[in-house]
């Protein structure tokens, strides 16, 4: 089947490369001239496991092409996926202007029978909004159907998640169109849930908000564990054996970040407020997340001896989680900014995004490796769970610090081992 994908960000690019891998003819459009040119040469601009290989495979088989502008992509497509960004507006709602622009642009050139699918995370009601924009802009309602097919891709594992999904959700009032979309996934083993568009859109928000709630919940439990001398690792393990709870998303840390959770939780709260539907729980999730960042700043302040002015802090890890080069809404970066505001000198190291972080945060120095970051510092803060931080020469780290203190905001290291090395160790929720 001929597929058009609008937007070559991490969702659009993964969708394009994976559909080509599954045997479809895919044209992926973006507005960035340089991005399109580089992609046609096989240069993938994001860090995503397995993606460069699939893009190379798609280009070689000619099942994958990149073009400039949505119109050029949709001309003979049977299914069009909208994968453009939906940034957070000032009031917390999702900004749909990019989706609207594309719908207006393509309305006049769609083939009869085309299914237009929203894959970006769009607020409840957006599928109908896209249908309306398309009709207003010249597409005949009887010719073009709109569906929602939300993605559940984790950054860093997006290719794996696309090809091995837990479920495929298709929201569409027209069963024939839903079948055309589900046909694209024929080679993928997964339950397919066909539902109405609003429920499909809600599934995406409810899933992300639930996971964010789990993270805030375990962060709150971790803080309580510190107060009552319990160990959150033991607590999470004991909770996780209950299959109704499960082991995943019970890692305390510096608070959730990334391109999805903060934006989606804010957007869902905004939707609830608009609908006059009480959702204080979500406001609490956001509040706990904000407070968690501050709590880590306090731990670092204590590690540095009680004050950040004049202190030198080594920060290990700047991305919002390990395995990605994404700095969007990164708690590590937010904490770094707070440290600088409070007068600390901060030397950071990140294996994937150090230079970009330095450009985003004025005053942040970037070191070539974790040892250089630690040299002469008063405290080391582990803010992203990159595996390499587990396997360092900690004798060398201790000897190079002015004051051997570690704040492990990801509970990555073994507290007993760190104390044996001679560090003052502070994790999150650990005895
Ligand atoms: C998330 C969803 O998992 C994915 O289904 C959705 O489509 C997009 O948003 P992603 O943003 O890539 O994916 O990150 P994820 O791995 O889910 O982690 C989100 C944030 O929560 C990160 O900042 C991570 O560090 C934090 N987290 C996650 C924790 O602090 N503790 C945990 O136990 C799990």
Boltz pocket constraint, residues with backbone or C-beta under 6 A from the ligand:
constraints:
  - pocket:
      binder: B
      contacts: [[A, 151], [A, 152], [A, 153], [A, 154], [A, 155], [A, 156], [A, 208], [A, 211], [A, 215], [A, 248], [A, 249], [A, 250], [A, 251], [A, 252], [A, 253], [A, 254], [A, 255], [A, 256], [A, 257], [A, 258], [A, 259], [A, 260], [A, 261], [A, 320], [A, 321]]
      max_distance: 6.0
